[in-house]
Amino acid sequence: MLELNASAFYEASARLNDVVTWIETEKEKQENEPVNDVDRSFLRYHLKELIIHLTTLEARVTLITAREIEEIIETKDLSRGDLARRLSELGNTLRRELQLTPLFVLDTGKQRYYNPREPLFGSGVEAKFVTVVFELDEAAKCLAFSRPTASVFHLMRLMEMAVRAVARCLQIPDPINPADRSWGSVLKKIRDGIDGKWPTVAARLAGDGEIFESLYASLDAVKNPWRNATMHPANKYTDEEAEHIFMAVRGFMMKLASRCDENGDPKA
């Protein structure tokens, strides 16, 4: 996807406007009068600046036209009328070319998801869970472009990595058989692992016991209404629902990162 900076459109328009103004001024002179050195210097500067912005816009056809004019004013004797027609063609070419480029403007409140100034889930998650960065970035960009169901899909993929990290921290071996890789199967093993390490309610009220009991409760709560539902085409999410899930997953991942990394280290 091409990201177009709005300032490039402004600058390109401004440069063309300067040239158009020059053309209007030059109408007072004879069309057959040759372009002088002062005119060439003016055009040289504005064409150079215009080419920079056309490159940013990837307006390739207009770029060809601009570079042709740039070459012509350096190598040929031009009349003012001929140059005016070439510059008019340049403006029309850009107008036509930009008609083929759809532009989308992000909602101001969602720009933080597209180009965040800081890690969306905090520096701790980014440092300890390198493998989730792709899914997080995709989930955030889907939110930015108002694709909430797609965002939740990526968040649930991210959560599967989190489930694996919790299991590894409890020293539960990674499943080998496909049937044992389901979220439900891994959650059952996590439940058994917690009960084995902290068998009493009192043991799960503080320290690691409390942390893993809380993490399990969050994973179990996510499994049915979000994770399983996301796998069914009939279920869709609104922007508000997706943002709610995004923040819930953020809170979970920050808590998990405070205890272990994606490999489950340090072990419980």
N, C-alpha and C positions, 0 to 999 in steps of 0.2 A: 504494500500500500504506500502511495506517495503522500507524504505529509507536506502540505503547502502552508508556508508562513504567510499570514495575511499582510505583513509588512512588505513582502515582495510584490504583491498586487498593487499596493499603494505606491511603492517606489517606481514600479514599471509605468503606472498610469501617470505619475508626476513627471517622469522623464519624457514620455510621449506628449504630455500636455505642454511641456517647455518647447518641444520641437514644433508642435502645432502652432503655438503662439509665435514662434519664429517664422513659420510659414505665412501666417496671417500678416505679419509685419512686412514680409518680403513681397507681398502682393503689390505693394506700392511701386516696386521696381519692375523693370522690364523682365519678362520671362526668359528672354534670350541672353540676359546679362550673365556673364560667368560668375561662378561662386568664387569669392576671394579667400585669402588666407585667414582672415578673421572669422569668416563663416565656417571654414574648415576646422578651425580650432574649437569653435563652439560645438559643432556637430561631433567632432572626435571625442570630446569629453562626455557628452550626453549618450552617445552610442556605446561607449565603454561601460558606463554605469548601467545602461539599459541591458546590455548583454549579461551582466552579472545577475540581474534579477530575472531575466528570461531563463537563465541556466537553472536558477532555484526553482522556477515554475515548471521546468522541463517542457517549455514551449519550443519544441525542436524546429518546427517549420518556421516560426517567427525568428528563431535564432539564425537560421540559414539566411533569411531575408536581411536581418540586421547586419550580419557579417558581410554579405554581398555589398550593402551600402557602405559599410566601413571600408571595404577594399576599394570601392569605386571612388570615394572621395580622396583616397590617397594616390590613385594611379591614373585617374582620368580628369579631363577638363569637363566640368558639368555646367549646364545652364541652371539658373534658379528654378525654372519651370520643370525641368527634368527631375531635379532633386526633390522638388515639392511633390511630384507625382509618386516618386519612389517612397518617400516618407509616408504619404497617404496610404500606399499599398501596405506598408509595414503595420500601421495601425489597424487596418482592416484584417490583415492576416492574424494579428494577435486576437482581435475580437472573435473571429471565426474559430480559431484554435481553442480558445477558452470555453467556447460553447460545447466542446467535446469533453471538458473536464468537470465532472460533478464535484461540488464542494459541500462539506458538511461542517457545521459549527457545533462544537461541544457546549452543552449547558455549563454555565459558569460553576455551578455547584459540583459538577462531575469531573472537572478538569484535574482535580487532585488524584483521581483514579487513573487517568491517562498518563500524566507526567508528574508523579509524586516527587516532592522535594526531599522527603525522607522515606525510609523503608515503611511500607504500609502496615506491616505486622511488627515493626520495631527492629532494631539492629540485632537483637539477640536471636530472633527467629531466622533472620537472613544469614547470620553467621553459622548457626548450628544446623539449619535445615536447607542446605544448598539445593537439594533435589526438588524442593517445593517451589522454588523461585519461579520456574516457568509457569506452573499452574496458577500461582498467585498473580503473576503478571497478566495472564490470559483472563482470569476472573475479574481483575480490576478493569481491564480494557473493555470487557463485555459490559460491565456496569457503566463505563463512560459512554458507550455507544448504545445504551438502552437495550441491551440483550440480556435481560435478567435471568431467563431460564438457562442460557448458555453459561452465565456467570456461576450459577449454583452448581451446574455440572462440573465445572473446573474446581470449585470449592470442595465438592465431594471426592474428586480424584485426589485433591490435596489431603483430605482427611484420611484417605486410605493409607497414605504414607505416614500419617500421624499414628494410626492404629498399629502399623508395623513397628514404629519406634517405641510405642508403649509396650508392646509384646517383647521386643528385644531387651528393653530395660528390665523387664521381669524375667529375663533369661528364658523366654519361650522360643524354641527353635523356629526359624522361618518354615512355613508349610511347604511340603514338596508336592503332594498330590493336589491337582486342581480343585478337587472337592473341598479340600481343607483351607483354600485361600479365600473363601467367601468372608465377608465382613462378619456375618453372624457366627461362623465357626471360630474365627480369631477372637471375637469378643467373648465367646464362651471360655476359651482358654485363658483369656485375661482375667475373667471372673474367677476361674479356678485358681489362677496364680495368685491373685490378691487374697483369696480365702486361705490359701495355703501358707502365705507369708504372714498374714495378719488375721488369724482365725477368730478373734473376738471383736465385738463392737468397740470395746475400749481401745483396742490396738489400732483401730481405724479412725480414731478421733484426733490424732496428732502425728506429726512427722510424715514419713513416707506413706504410712498407712492412710492418712487423711488425704494426701496428694493423689494417690492412685485411686482411692475410692471416688474422689471428686472427678478425676479424669474419666474413669469408667462410666460414671453417671452421665457425664456430658456426651460420651460416645454412644451410649445406649439411647439417650434422648434424641440424638441426631439420626440414628439408624432408620427408624420407621418413617417419621414424618418428612424427612428431607432426603436422606440417601436413597432409600428404596423408592420413594415417590419420584425422584428425579429420573429413575430408569424407565419410567412409564411415559410414553408419548402424550398421553391425555393430560398429564399434569403440567401446568405452566405457572410461572411466578411473575409477580408484578415487580416493578422497580423497588418499591418499598420493602417487599418481602425479601428480595435478593440482598438489599443493603442490610437488612436485619440479620440475615444469615451470614453475610460477610463479616459483620462486627462480632457475631457470636463465635465464628471460627477464629477470628483474630484473637479474641480473649482466650479461647482454648489453646491456641498455638503459643501464645505468650506464656501461659502457665506451664505448658509442656516444656518449652525451651528453658524455663527457669530450673527445670529438673534434669533434663537430658538432651542429647543431640539426636540426629536422625538414626544413629546406630545404637541408640539406647544407652549410651555411656554418660555418666557412670552408672553401672548396674545397681539394681535395688538389692 
